[in-house]
């Protein structure tokens, strides 16, 4: 099995690797004047949940069909975040997820720390609610335990009550369960591994809070609080529900809404209490092709109700802050950021990379020569587009405007062997080297409505004799992408046709590679990825 999931750690200066240059920073929320700006991360970390353990903050997010799954991020100050690993290295059932299942698998996980152990509950809307545990945030994580089987059970969150009882709240996905817009609670056994009573409906949002989902449950001052979004991912609001009894009845209050801001949603997230006694709320905003980006809002309490964001009229319903003062954090935390550039010099894949399904043997090999070997994975039907291609190796868009440049060496073995550098979503486009009957060509391919089985359009741009190539993708406002190529790494030829990136199934557009062949062989062709470097546009 490919050992691609080792956890990598980076020094203070490593955040510069995101851009491949030391004179520019990636997306950077710290304004340098004791203020931060939203979003904290302009990258697709959907459905965040977060906790504090000591002086450390940890965040998990949805990963859907991407592998490895359940990304874990770390911060010392709630503003600067670094991806430190994944909790789920293969999706279960393994054979089922060797095929791409767009938008399936891991939805909205929750993370908690109890009895010196980390618990992550995550839903698979087609199979049920799972639990994985670890005594160390860096793993190893236990094999998933199916806590509750069922279709359409989503967004679970546990609570260990004062009397030792364990509860779980969750929502329903209408696409699988045939019901939605309600929240339920149920009791678990002491180990948190099995449901021991019937589900009790604690809130019905049909009348005034349609599509209520994503509940996070907490207890404070004798109240049970459920924080949950309603009204839809891109158009909704945040609710607080409170009750003296876990099963209700619950009082309701809207505590955060878009108002006069341009932060649509704002959608589900997590309450975090700091060591300095402050309260903060992390949530996401849906930005279409850029995915679901991470925001941080101030939070305080008024009459035993949480108030999130800016509340100038004292109504208790806040609006998202675009800028705010930094959290009061003890010590002097080192700034962290996401890594996106990769020199492919490590003995494992960088944490920014994910496959579209459980990886197969021989898809990729890091090697001591300082490159990543991608083999031409056999695909039976050359006419099928890449929407369900499992061996897409992709990472998230890191910000709104950027340039990604890569150097590739290609050694095809058979006609139609291809290495591609792709912007991927329901629409996609890519530059590639492809072996034709009469030699090696640079091509530009585009597919609109790939999720509807549309065909690709191909333009053969140039026949070349060398097997080394440089590809560049420039992403500008509104996710407009332009492509260019170079044979020497200096002079780039632009493709006249632009392409507008589009989201995938519940995820933002991504960028990365594929390498495929259409001839069965005992020794495939291959590509060696020398590096990929991101820079400011």
Secondary structure, 3 states (H helix, E strand, C coil): CCCCCCCCCCCHHHHHHHCCCCCCCCCCCECCCCEEECCCECCCCCCCEEEEECCEEEEECCCECCECEEEEEEECCCCCCEEEEEEECCCCCCCHHHCCCCCCCEEEEEEEEECCEEEEEEEECCCEEEEEEECCCCCCCCCCEEEEECCCEEEEEEEECCCCCEEEEEEECHHHHCCCCEEEEEEECCCCCCECCCCEEEEECCCCCCCCEEEEEEEECCEEEEEEEECCCCCCEEEEEEECCCCCCCEEEEEEECCCCCCCCCEEEEEEECCCCCEEEEEEEECHHHCEEEEEEEEEEECCEEEECECCCCCCCEECCCEEECCCCCCCCCCCCCCCCECCCCCCCCCCCEECCCCCCCCEEEECCCEEEEECEECCCCCCCHHHCCCCEEEECCCCCEEEEEEEEEECCCCCCEEEEEEECCCEEEEEEEEECCEEEEEEEEECCHHHCCCCEEEEEEEECCCEEEEEEEEEHHHEEEEEEECCCCCCEECCCCEECCCCCCCCCEEEEEEEECCCCCCCCEEEEEEEEEEEC
